[in-house]
Amino acid sequence: MYQIEELEKWKDKPEKIVYRYSASGDKWICLILKKGCVAGEHYHKGLVASKNPEINIILKGKVEYYLKDLKSGKPERSERRVARQRYFKLLFIHSIAFFT
């Protein structure tokens, strides 16, 4: 037996569409981002289980992550391609830029 549900469209902007959904009691989002879009620029304190750590799974394209440790201010940059996961440490400001 299966059930098909429509995702709730949360944000609809020219550069991105964001859907929200819940599964097994956790809240999740699905991002559809266009080339050149930068998303994020935020951090998590670790108070919400589904964001501790935050997990990104890139299904298509190439992205670059920009990270900065809140305590030291030290910046980091890393590139990722398809089918990779990225785990964010607590108290790291993180944003993501989409290239393809």
Secondary structure, DSSP 8 states (H G I E B T S, - for coil): -------EEEEE-SSEEEEEEEETTEEEEEEEE-TT-EEEEE---S-SGGGTTEEEEE-SS-EEEEEEETTT--EEEEEE-SSEEEEE-TTEEEEEEE--
